[in-house]
Amino acid sequence: MGKKKQKIVLPPDLPPEVPDEAVEVSDEDVLFVSENREYTGFLSNLDTKSINKHVTRVADVKEDELESLYERRLKKKSLDKETEKQQGLEVDPVDALPVKTLDGKLYYRTVPKATQKSENEDKDEANTNNKDAGIDASVVRLTKAEKRAKLKKIRKEAKKQAKEGTEVEDVEQIPQAEVLDEVRNDMTAEEANQKKKFRLAELGTALLTDPESNIKSLKEMLEISKDGDRDIAVLALQSLLAVFRDIIPGYRIRLPTEKEQDMKVSKAVKKMRFYESTLLSAYKAYIQKLLAVEKQAVYKRVAVRCICILLEAVPHFNFRENLLGAVIRNISSEDDISRKLCCATVKSLFTNEGKHGGEVTVEAVQMIADLVKASDCQLHPDSIEVFMSLTFDDDLGRREAQDAKNKFKSKNAKRKDLKEQKESAANEKKRTRKEMMSKTREEVTTELKAASLATDVIERRRMQTDVLSAIFETYFRVLKHAIKPRSEAGFSSQPAGSYPLLTPCLNGIGKFCQLIDLDFMSDLMNYLRKLARSGNSSDGSSKDVSACLTVSERLQCCIVAFRVMRNNLDALNVDLQDFFVQLYNLLIEYRPGRDKGEILAEALKIMLCDDRQHDMQRAAAFIKRLATFSLCSGPAESLAALVTLKHLLQKNVKCRNLLENDAGGGSVSGAIAKYQPYATDPNLSGALASVLWELNLLSKHYHPAVSTMASNISMLGTGDNQIHLSNKSPQQAFKELSLEQDSFIVKVDLNAKRKKGNASLKQISKGADLDSTVQVDENDVKRKLSEHYSLLHDIAENERLRGELVGTTLSLNLYEQYKKQKKRRIK
C-alpha cells in the first residue's frame, strides 16, 4: 500500500476579540454566581483539552505551511472580489432598460453574480492550495459547523455587495431627483399662477356681464388678492377695482333694519337685498385690504392708485370717508408719484361737485385743515395748493332774491286765479282744468329738482360757508406760524425758505380775497405788513420775528396786500406806504438766479404801473432806484425795470428833469437838496437832485433790447405832448426776454478794426453768418467761475479754521491760568 497523505484540518474562525476593558461584570452577576454554585458547576467540569484539540486539530503540519495557506486564501478572496466588481456584474432582468442621467450618460442597474457554486469554488480553492503546498485535498475535511459558518459568510458578503450597489444607485439618483423636484415645483407654481390669472379673468368677465347672478364671485376674487405672489395680488386688486367701478350703483346702499327684515317681501326685493348686502360687504373688505396694503412699501403705489381711482369714480358711495382719509393722509407724502395722484384726485373732486353734491368738498377741506394743524404747518406746498381749484358762486344771494320774486309773482297769480274762479263759478270745467294744470306743473318741477344734480340754494350756501371758513382758518394759521416769534417757535435760527406753506397760502389769499369778511381785513393787512418787513422795522431796529423769508416771499406779501386793497376798494381805507418802502428796499436785496423774476415783474406792475398816481418824490426815488437796479441785473430783469421806469416818466412829467445833465439834477430839486442813495424811505431819498447817468451806460448794454430801451428813455423830452403810455407791461417784457435769453448768443466780430490792440465788440443778431463769428464757450466760463468760487470758498474756510484755532488757544490759555490760580490758593 502506498504512503498515506497527510490531512490538514482547518480550524473554524475564531470569534472576534473583545478587549478586557469592554467586558463589564456587574456586582449583581458576581453575587448571583457566588450564591448559586450549583448552576455554575458545569464550568469547572469542561474538558479544555478536547476543546483546544478540536479547535487546533492539525495533523503533523508545520506552522509555516499553515500561515502560507492562510495568506493564499486571503489573496484569492481579494482577487475574486475585484473581478466580481469589474466583470462579475450582470443585468437584473427587472431593470433591463437603461437609465439616462442629467449629464447625458446611460447606465444599467447591476447586481453581483449569484453565488450558487460557492461551495464548489471553496473546495477547488482548498484543493489548489493543498496542491501548491504538496498536500492532498482528501486530507482536509470540513465539519458541518465550518460549512454553516462559510455559508453565513457568503450570504453576508452578498448582502453587503447588494447594499453597496443600491447606495451607488441612490447617490447617482439623488441629484437628479432634487433637480426634477425643483423643476416640478417651478412648473407647478407657474401653472398655478397662470390658472389664477385665467380664473380672475373669468370671474371679472362674469361679474361685468351679469353682476346680480355672479355676485358671490367677489369673495373668490378677494381670496385670490391675499395670494403671496405680488403679481397675482396686484392683478387681483386691479381686477376688483375695474369690477367695482362698473357695478357700483349711483346711490348709497342702506341695509334693511331688523323690522324691515321681518317683513314679508317679494322675491325680487329679497334678491335685490341679497345683492346689495353682498356687494357692500365685499366692497368693505376690499377697502380694508387696500388700507392694510397701503402701509407696505411694496404695494404702496398700487394701493394709492386704486384708492384714488375708486374715490374719483364713486365719491357718492358708502365708505367714502375711509377713502378720503387715505387720500388726504398721502397728500403730503414724500413719494412724488403718490402725492401727485392724491393731489389730482382732490382737485377733480373740487371741480366735479356734481357727482357728490359738494359734501366731499367740505369733508376734504376740513381734513386738510386738521392735517395742517396737526403737522404745525410743516407740509409739502401741494397739500394746500389744491385749494386753488375751488370755485365759489357769488350769485347765490342774487338767485335767492330772484326765487323770492318768482314766489311772490306766483302767489299774486294764484290770488288772481282765485278771483277769476269766484267770478266764473258757473264754469266748472274751466276751474277743474286749471287745477289739473297747476298740479301737473308742481309735480314736474318737483321731479326736475329731484332728478337734477343741483342742490338747494340754502344747502349750497351752508356748504360754501363751511368751505370758506376752513380755508381761511388754514391760511391764517400759516400766516400766524410765519410771524411767530423765535422764542415761541422753539428755535433760535431758521434757514431761508423754512415756511413751505407760505407761498401757496399767499396765492390763495390773493385769489379769494374778495370773499374775506371785512372784520378780518385789518388783521390780514397787519400780518402782511409784518411779513413784508421780515423782522426789520423801517428805522432798522429788528424785532423778535422770524426773519427767514426770502425776497420773493416778501414781494408776494406786498402783491397780496395791493390785491386785497383793490378788490375791497370801497370798504377799505388803508395806508400802503409801508409796502412801498419794502419794495424800495427789496430792489437792492434782489439777486438774479436766487429770487424769482416773475414775482418782481408782477410787483412792479401792480404797485407802480397800474393806473395809480404817485407822489413826485416817491416816483423820482423809484425811477432812480430802478435805473441803478438795471445796471446790476440780468437782461430780463433790467428790461422789466426799464419798462417800469419809462412808464413812471411818462406819467410824471416833472420827473423828466432827471434826464437833464445839470449838476443839481435840473430845475426841480425838491425839499432835499442832496440825493441820499442809502435812505430806506423813498420820500427821504432826495432823488430829484440827481441825474439818470445810468441810462448812458445801459445804452451800451450787450443785449440789444436793453440798449434800445435805454436809448429811447434818454430821448424823452419835458414836453407834455410826448405822453404816450407803453402797451408793454413789465411782466410781458420779462417773459419775452427770458424766453429769448436761452437762444441769445454773444458773438465777436473778427473783421472789425482793432484799435490799440483791443478788439471792439459788436452785437450781432441771431441770423448772422456763423463763419465770421466766434461763439463764447459756456463750459469754459463755467469752469473758470467754479475755480474762482472754489478758491474763495477755500479762503473763507481757512479763515474760519484760523478763527477756531485762535478760540481754542485762548480757551487753553485761560484754563492754564485757572489751574495756576487754583494751585496758588491751595498753597
ZAMARGU-4260 file (C-alpha; in steps of 0.2 Angstrom, whole numbers, plus 5000, padded with zeros to 4 digits):
<rodrens>
0) 5000/5000/5000 | 5005/5017/4996 | 5010/5030/5008 | 4995/5039/5016 | 4994/5058/5013
5) 4994/5070/5027 | 4977/5078/5031 | 4975/5096/5036 | 4960/5100/5046 | 4957/5119/5046
10) 4951/5126/5062 | 4935/5136/5062 | 4935/5155/5063 | 4938/5162/5080 | 4925/5174/5087
15) 4930/5192/5087 | 4942/5198/5100 | 4934/5208/5114 | 4946/5218/5125 | 4945/5216/5143
20) 4940/5234/5146 | 4924/5231/5136 | 4919/5217/5147 | 4909/5224/5161 | 4904/5212/5175
25) 4892/5219/5187 | 4891/5216/5206 | 4874/5208/5204 | 4882/5195/5192 | 4896/5191/5204
30) 4884/5190/5219 | 4872/5178/5209 | 4887/5166/5204 | 4893/5166/5222 | 4876/5162/5229
35) 4871/5149/5216 | 4886/5137/5214 | 4875/5123/5208 | 4871/5132/5192 | 4889/5136/5188
40) 4896/5119/5191 | 4897/5114/5173 | 4911/5127/5170 | 4923/5118/5182 | 4919/5101/5173
45) 4923/5107/5155 | 4936/5097/5146 | 4948/5111/5140 | 4960/5099/5132 | 4947/5092/5120
50) 4941/5109/5115 | 4959/5115/5111 | 4962/5099/5101 | 4946/5102/5091 | 4950/5120/5088
55) 4968/5117/5083 | 4967/5100/5076 | 4981/5099/5063 | 4989/5083/5058 | 5008/5085/5058
60) 5008/5101/5049 | 5021/5114/5052 | 5017/5131/5057 | 5025/5140/5042 | 5014/5129/5030
65) 4998/5134/5039 | 5002/5153/5039 | 5006/5152/5020 | 4989/5143/5017 | 4980/5157/5026
70) 4989/5170/5016 | 4985/5162/4999 | 4966/5161/5004 | 4966/5179/5008 | 4974/5184/4992
75) 4962/5174/4982 | 4947/5181/4991 | 4953/5199/4987 | 4956/5195/4969 | 4939/5187/4967
80) 4931/5202/4975 | 4940/5214/4962 | 4934/5203/4947 | 4917/5202/4953 | 4916/5221/4954
85) 4924/5223/4937 | 4917/5209/4927 | 4906/5199/4938 | 4891/5210/4936 | 4876/5206/4926
90) 4860/5215/4922 | 4845/5212/4933 | 4830/5206/4922 | 4818/5218/4932 | 4828/5233/4927
95) 4834/5229/4910 | 4831/5246/4902 | 4845/5259/4904 | 4844/5275/4914 | 4849/5292/4907
100) 4857/5304/4919 | 4857/5323/4918 | 4874/5323/4910 | 4868/5313/4896 | 4876/5296/4901
105) 4867/5279/4901 | 4870/5266/4914 | 4862/5249/4919 | 4857/5244/4936 | 4868/5229/4940
110) 4869/5216/4954 | 4883/5204/4959 | 4883/5186/4951 | 4873/5173/4960 | 4884/5163/4972
115) 4877/5146/4968 | 4894/5137/4966 | 4902/5145/4981 | 4904/5128/4990 | 4912/5120/4974
120) 4924/5135/4972 | 4929/5134/4990 | 4933/5116/4988 | 4943/5120/4972 | 4952/5133/4981
125) 4956/5121/4995 | 4962/5108/4983 | 4973/5121/4973 | 4980/5127/4989 | 4984/5110/4995
130) 4992/5105/4979 | 5003/5120/4980 | 5008/5115/4997 | 5010/5097/4992 | 4995/5091/5002
135) 4981/5081/4995 | 4963/5088/4996 | 4957/5072/5004 | 4967/5076/5020 | 4956/5091/5024
140) 4938/5088/5028 | 4926/5102/5034 | 4914/5099/5048 | 4896/5104/5047 | 4899/5119/5058
145) 4913/5125/5047 | 4901/5123/5032 | 4887/5133/5041 | 4900/5147/5045 | 4905/5148/5027
150) 4888/5149/5021 | 4884/5163/5033 | 4899/5172/5027 | 4895/5171/5009 | 4877/5177/5012
155) 4884/5192/5022 | 4896/5196/5008 | 4881/5195/4996 | 4871/5207/5006 | 4885/5219/5008
160) 4888/5220/4990 | 4869/5222/4986 | 4869/5236/4999 | 4884/5245/4991 | 4876/5243/4974
165) 4860/5251/4980 | 4870/5265/4988 | 4879/5269/4972 | 4862/5270/4963 | 4855/5281/4976
170) 4870/5293/4975 | 4868/5294/4957 | 4849/5297/4958 | 4848/5310/4972 | 4854/5325/4962
175) 4843/5320/4948 | 4828/5319/4959 | 4832/5335/4968 | 4833/5344/4951 | 4817/5336/4945
180) 4808/5341/4961 | 4814/5359/4959 | 4808/5359/4940 | 4791/5352/4945 | 4789/5364/4959
185) 4793/5379/4947 | 4781/5371/4934 | 4768/5369/4946 | 4770/5387/4953 | 4769/5394/4935
190) 4754/5384/4931 | 4745/5389/4947 | 4749/5407/4944 | 4743/5405/4926 | 4727/5396/4932
195) 4724/5410/4945 | 4725/5423/4931 | 4713/5414/4920 | 4702/5412/4935 | 4702/5431/4938
200) 4698/5435/4920 | 4683/5423/4920 | 4676/5429/4937 | 4678/5448/4931 | 4670/5444/4914
205) 4656/5435/4923 | 4653/5449/4935 | 4653/5463/4922 | 4641/5453/4911 | 4628/5448/4924
210) 4633/5455/4942 | 4617/5450/4951 | 4619/5431/4947 | 4638/5431/4949 | 4639/5442/4965
215) 4646/5428/4975 | 4662/5428/4964 | 4668/5444/4973 | 4673/5433/4988 | 4684/5422/4977
220) 4692/5437/4970 | 4696/5444/4987 | 4703/5427/4992 | 4715/5427/4977 | 4720/5445/4981
225) 4728/5438/4998 | 4740/5427/4987 | 4758/5428/4992 | 4764/5431/4975 | 4765/5450/4972
230) 4760/5450/4954 | 4744/5439/4957 | 4739/5451/4972 | 4742/5466/4961 | 4732/5459/4947
235) 4718/5454/4959 | 4717/5471/4966 | 4716/5480/4949 | 4703/5467/4943 | 4692/5471/4958
240) 4694/5490/4955 | 4688/5488/4937 | 4673/5477/4943 | 4668/5489/4957 | 4669/5504/4946
245) 4657/5496/4934 | 4644/5488/4946 | 4643/5500/4960 | 4626/5509/4959 | 4623/5528/4958
250) 4616/5529/4976 | 4621/5524/4993 | 4616/5507/4999 | 4606/5507/5016 | 4605/5490/5023
255) 4587/5485/5030 | 4584/5486/5048 | 4578/5471/5059 | 4560/5476/5057 | 4561/5478/5038
260) 4570/5460/5038 | 4555/5453/5047 | 4543/5460/5035 | 4537/5449/5021 | 4543/5455/5004
265) 4543/5448/4986 | 4557/5438/4978 | 4563/5452/4968 | 4566/5463/4984 | 4574/5448/4993
270) 4586/5446/4978 | 4590/5464/4977 | 4593/5465/4996 | 4605/5450/4995 | 4614/5458/4980
275) 4616/5474/4989 | 4622/5467/5006 | 4634/5455/4997 | 4641/5470/4986 | 4643/5481/5002
280) 4652/5468/5012 | 4664/5464/4998 | 4667/5482/4995 | 4671/5485/5013 | 4683/5470/5013
285) 4691/5477/4998 | 4694/5494/5006 | 4701/5486/5021 | 4713/5476/5011 | 4718/5492/5002
290) 4721/5502/5018 | 4731/5487/5025 | 4742/5485/5010 | 4744/5504/5008 | 4756/5503/5023
295) 4768/5491/5015 | 4781/5499/5004 | 4780/5486/4991 | 4761/5489/4987 | 4760/5507/4992
300) 4759/5515/4975 | 4747/5501/4968 | 4735/5504/4984 | 4736/5523/4982 | 4732/5522/4964
305) 4717/5511/4967 | 4711/5521/4981 | 4712/5537/4971 | 4703/5530/4956 | 4689/5522/4966
310) 4686/5539/4976 | 4686/5549/4960 | 4674/5536/4951 | 4661/5534/4965 | 4663/5548/4978
315) 4644/5546/4982 | 4645/5528/4988 | 4647/5520/5005 | 4664/5521/5015 | 4670/5536/5005
320) 4676/5544/5022 | 4689/5530/5023 | 4695/5533/5005 | 4696/5551/5008 | 4705/5550/5024
325) 4719/5539/5015 | 4720/5551/5001 | 4722/5566/5012 | 4735/5557/5023 | 4746/5554/5007
330) 4743/5572/5000 | 4760/5577/5008 | 4769/5561/5005 | 4787/5560/5001 | 4784/5549/4986
335) 4781/5561/4972 | 4770/5548/4962 | 4758/5545/4977 | 4757/5564/4981 | 4753/5569/4963
340) 4740/5556/4962 | 4732/5561/4978 | 4733/5580/4973 | 4725/5576/4956 | 4711/5566/4964
345) 4707/5580/4977 | 4707/5593/4963 | 4695/5583/4952 | 4683/5581/4967 | 4684/5600/4969
350) 4680/5603/4951 | 4667/5590/4948 | 4655/5593/4963 | 4640/5587/4953 | 4645/5569/4957
355) 4644/5571/4976 | 4634/5587/4978 | 4648/5596/4987 | 4648/5586/5003 | 4665/5578/4999
360) 4672/5595/4996 | 4668/5601/5013 | 4675/5585/5021 | 4691/5586/5011 | 4694/5604/5015
365) 4691/5601/5034 | 4703/5586/5034 | 4716/5596/5026 | 4714/5610/5039 | 4716/5597/5053
370) 4731/5590/5044 | 4739/5607/5043 | 4735/5610/5062 | 4742/5593/5067 | 4758/5595/5057
375) 4762/5613/5063 | 4762/5619/5045 | 4776/5608/5040 | 4769/5600/5025 | 4773/5600/5006
380) 4766/5615/4997 | 4755/5604/4986 | 4744/5600/5002 | 4736/5617/5002 | 4739/5622/4984
385) 4724/5611/4979 | 4713/5625/4986 | 4716/5635/4970 | 4705/5623/4961 | 4690/5628/4971
390) 4676/5638/4964 | 4663/5649/4973 | 4647/5655/4967 | 4645/5674/4971 | 4627/5674/4964
395) 4619/5663/4977 | 4611/5679/4985 | 4605/5685/4969 | 4597/5669/4964 | 4589/5668/4981
400) 4581/5685/4978 | 4575/5680/4961 | 4567/5665/4968 | 4558/5675/4981 | 4552/5687/4967
405) 4546/5672/4957 | 4537/5665/4973 | 4529/5682/4976 | 4523/5683/4957 | 4516/5665/4959
410) 4507/5670/4974 | 4499/5685/4965 | 4495/5674/4951 | 4486/5662/4962 | 4476/5676/4970
415) 4471/5682/4953 | 4466/5665/4949 | 4455/5663/4964 | 4446/5679/4960 | 4443/5673/4942
420) 4437/5657/4949 | 4425/5666/4961 | 4419/5677/4946 | 4417/5662/4935 | 4410/5649/4947
425) 4397/5644/4935 | 4410/5637/4923 | 4416/5622/4932 | 4425/5614/4918 | 4437/5628/4916
430) 4441/5628/4935 | 4445/5609/4935 | 4456/5611/4920 | 4466/5625/4928 | 4468/5615/4944
435) 4474/5600/4934 | 4487/5611/4925 | 4493/5618/4941 | 4495/5601/4949 | 4505/5594/4934
440) 4516/5609/4934 | 4520/5607/4953 | 4524/5588/4950 | 4535/5592/4935 | 4545/5605/4945
445) 4547/5593/4960 | 4553/5579/4949 | 4565/5590/4940 | 4573/5596/4956 | 4574/5578/4962
450) 4582/5572/4946 | 4594/5587/4944 | 4611/5586/4952 | 4609/5604/4959 | 4607/5606/4977
455) 4596/5618/4987 | 4602/5636/4987 | 4602/5636/5006 | 4611/5620/5007 | 4624/5626/4995
460) 4626/5642/5004 | 4629/5632/5020 | 4642/5621/5012 | 4651/5636/5004 | 4652/5645/5021
465) 4660/5629/5029 | 4672/5628/5015 | 4677/5646/5016 | 4679/5646/5035 | 4690/5630/5034
470) 4701/5638/5020 | 4704/5655/5029 | 4707/5646/5045 | 4721/5637/5037 | 4728/5652/5028
475) 4728/5662/5044 | 4736/5648/5054 | 4750/5648/5041 | 4752/5667/5042 | 4752/5666/5061
480) 4765/5652/5061 | 4776/5663/5049 | 4776/5678/5061 | 4778/5668/5077 | 4792/5674/5087
485) 4808/5663/5088 | 4806/5660/5107 | 4789/5653/5104 | 4794/5643/5089 | 4806/5634/5099
490) 4822/5638/5088 | 4835/5652/5088 | 4838/5652/5069 | 4830/5645/5054 | 4836/5643/5036
495) 4828/5653/5022 | 4813/5645/5015 | 4808/5636/5031 | 4789/5640/5028 | 4784/5628/5014
500) 4766/5633/5015 | 4768/5652/5015 | 4769/5654/4996 | 4753/5644/4992 | 4745/5652/5006
505) 4748/5670/4999 | 4742/5664/4982 | 4726/5658/4989 | 4723/5674/4999 | 4726/5684/4983
510) 4713/5673/4974 | 4700/5673/4987 | 4702/5690/4995 | 4685/5696/4989 | 4677/5683/4999
515) 4685/5688/5016 | 4675/5696/5029 | 4678/5714/5032 | 4680/5711/5050 | 4696/5701/5047
520) 4704/5714/5034 | 4713/5724/5047 | 4721/5708/5055 | 4726/5702/5037 | 4734/5718/5032
525) 4744/5719/5049 | 4750/5701/5046 | 4756/5705/5028 | 4764/5721/5034 | 4774/5711/5047
530) 4779/5698/5034 | 4784/5711/5021 | 4796/5719/5035 | 4803/5701/5038 | 4808/5706/5056
535) 4815/5723/5052 | 4806/5739/5055 | 4808/5755/5044 | 4820/5763/5056 | 4832/5747/5056
540) 4828/5740/5073 | 4825/5722/5072 | 4810/5713/5081 | 4808/5696/5088 | 4800/5689/5072
545) 4807/5675/5062 | 4817/5685/5048 | 4818/5670/5037 | 4808/5675/5022 | 4815/5676/5005
550) 4815/5691/4994 | 4802/5683/4983 | 4790/5679/4998 | 4791/5697/5004 | 4787/5703/4987
555) 4772/5692/4986 | 4766/5699/5003 | 4766/5716/4995 | 4757/5710/4980 | 4744/5701/4990
560) 4741/5717/5001 | 4738/5728/4985 | 4726/5714/4978 | 4716/5714/4994 | 4715/5733/4994
565) 4710/5734/4976 | 4696/5721/4977 | 4689/5729/4993 | 4692/5747/4987 | 4675/5754/4993
570) 4676/5747/5010 | 4695/5749/5015 | 4705/5764/5019 | 4722/5758/5022 | 4739/5767/5020
575) 4751/5757/5009 | 4766/5767/5012 | 4775/5753/5022 | 4773/5741/5007 | 4781/5755/4995
580) 4795/5756/5007 | 4798/5737/5007 | 4798/5737/4988 | 4810/5751/4988 | 4822/5741/4999
585) 4819/5724/4991 | 4826/5731/4974 | 4843/5731/4982 | 4842/5714/4990 | 4836/5706/4974
590) 4848/5693/4967 | 4846/5686/4949 | 4845/5667/4949 | 4841/5666/4968 | 4825/5675/4968
595) 4810/5674/4956 | 4810/5687/4942 | 4791/5684/4938 | 4786/5689/4956 | 4797/5705/4954
600) 4789/5710/4937 | 4772/5707/4945 | 4776/5718/4960 | 4782/5732/4948 | 4766/5731/4938
605) 4754/5730/4952 | 4762/5743/4963 | 4769/5756/4951 | 4761/5754/4934 | 4743/5750/4937
610) 4734/5767/4934 | 4740/5775/4951 | 4746/5792/4954 | 4761/5793/4965 | 4770/5807/4974
615) 4783/5816/4965 | 4797/5812/4977 | 4792/5794/4978 | 4791/5792/4959 | 4808/5800/4957
620) 4815/5789/4970 | 4809/5773/4962 | 4815/5780/4945 | 4832/5782/4951 | 4832/5765/4961
625) 4826/5756/4945 | 4840/5763/4935 | 4853/5758/4947 | 4844/5741/4948 | 4846/5739/4929
630) 4864/5740/4930 | 4867/5725/4941 | 4854/5713/4935 | 4851/5701/4921 | 4844/5707/4904
635) 4826/5701/4908 | 4825/5710/4925 | 4834/5725/4918 | 4821/5726/4904 | 4806/5725/4916
640) 4814/5738/4927 | 4817/5750/4912 | 4799/5747/4906 | 4793/5752/4923 | 4805/5767/4923
645) 4798/5773/4906 | 4780/5771/4912 | 4784/5782/4928 | 4792/5795/4917 | 4778/5796/4905
650) 4765/5798/4919 | 4775/5811/4930 | 4781/5825/4919 | 4791/5834/4932 | 4802/5818/4935
655) 4809/5820/4917 | 4820/5833/4924 | 4831/5819/4929 | 4836/5817/4911 | 4844/5834/4911
660) 4863/5834/4913 | 4864/5848/4926 | 4874/5847/4942 | 4860/5849/4953 | 4848/5837/4944
665) 4838/5850/4934 | 4827/5864/4938 | 4817/5854/4951 | 4827/5848/4967 | 4813/5846/4980
670) 4814/5848/4998 | 4830/5838/5000 | 4845/5846/4991 | 4856/5831/4990 | 4852/5814/4984
675) 4853/5800/4998 | 4856/5783/4989 | 4856/5773/5005 | 4840/5780/5013 | 4827/5767/5017
680) 4812/5778/5014 | 4809/5784/4996 | 4801/5800/5002 | 4818/5805/5011 | 4830/5800/4997
685) 4830/5817/4988 | 4831/5808/4970 | 4825/5824/4962 | 4843/5831/4965 | 4851/5818/4955
690) 4853/5813/4936 | 4850/5797/4927 | 4868/5794/4922 | 4864/5775/4922 | 4855/5777/4905
695) 4871/5781/4897 | 4879/5765/4902 | 4863/5755/4899 | 4863/5762/4881 | 4879/5752/4878
700) 4872/5736/4885 | 4877/5719/4877 | 4859/5715/4874 | 4851/5724/4860 | 4834/5725/4868
705) 4841/5733/4884 | 4851/5746/4875 | 4837/5751/4863 | 4825/5754/4878 | 4838/5764/4887
710) 4841/5775/4872 | 4823/5778/4870 | 4821/5783/4888 | 4835/5795/4887 | 4827/5803/4871
715) 4811/5808/4881 | 4808/5827/4882 | 4800/5838/4895 | 4785/5842/4884 | 4768/5837/4889
720) 4764/5832/4871 | 4775/5816/4872 | 4764/5807/4885 | 4760/5791/4876 | 4760/5776/4888
725) 4768/5760/4883 | 4757/5745/4879 | 4770/5733/4886 | 4770/5728/4904 | 4785/5723/4915
730) 4778/5705/4916 | 4777/5704/4897 | 4795/5711/4895 | 4802/5699/4907 | 4793/5684/4899
735) 4798/5688/4882 | 4817/5692/4886 | 4818/5676/4897 | 4812/5665/4883 | 4824/5674/4871
740) 4839/5673/4883 | 4841/5654/4880 | 4844/5656/4861 | 4853/5673/4863 | 4872/5671/4860
745) 4886/5684/4862 | 4897/5684/4847 | 4913/5693/4842 | 4916/5700/4825 | 4933/5696/4819
750) 4933/5708/4804 | 4931/5723/4815 | 4945/5736/4815 | 4957/5734/4830 | 4962/5750/4840
755) 4977/5749/4851 | 4977/5730/4852 | 4959/5729/4858 | 4946/5721/4848 | 4929/5730/4848
760) 4914/5720/4852 | 4898/5722/4842 | 4881/5715/4845 | 4876/5704/4831 | 4858/5697/4828
765) 4854/5679/4828 | 4854/5676/4810 | 4871/5682/4806 | 4884/5672/4797 | 4892/5659/4809
770) 4908/5658/4798 | 4913/5676/4803 | 4909/5674/4822 | 4916/5665/4837 | 4904/5658/4850
775) 4908/5660/4868 | 4912/5643/4876 | 4900/5642/4891 | 4909/5627/4898 | 4925/5636/4899
780) 4916/5651/4908 | 4908/5639/4920 | 4925/5630/4923 | 4934/5647/4927 | 4919/5653/4938
785) 4919/5637/4948 | 4938/5638/4950 | 4936/5656/4956 | 4922/5652/4968 | 4931/5636/4975
790) 4946/5647/4979 | 4935/5660/4988 | 4927/5645/4997 | 4944/5639/5002 | 4949/5656/5008
795) 4934/5658/5019 | 4936/5640/5026 | 4954/5644/5030 | 4948/5660/5039 | 4935/5650/5049
800) 4948/5637/5054 | 4960/5650/5059 | 4946/5658/5070 | 4943/5642/5078 | 4961/5639/5081
805) 4963/5656/5089 | 4947/5652/5100 | 4954/5636/5106 | 4971/5643/5110 | 4963/5656/5120
810) 4952/5644/5130 | 4968/5633/5133 | 4977/5648/5140 | 4963/5653/5151 | 4962/5635/5158
815) 4980/5635/5162 | 4979/5652/5171 | 4964/5645/5180 | 4975/5630/5186 | 4989/5641/5191
820) 4977/5652/5202 | 4969/5637/5209 | 4986/5630/5215 | 4991/5646/5222 | 4975/5647/5233
825) 4978/5629/5239 | 4996/5634/5244
</rodrens>
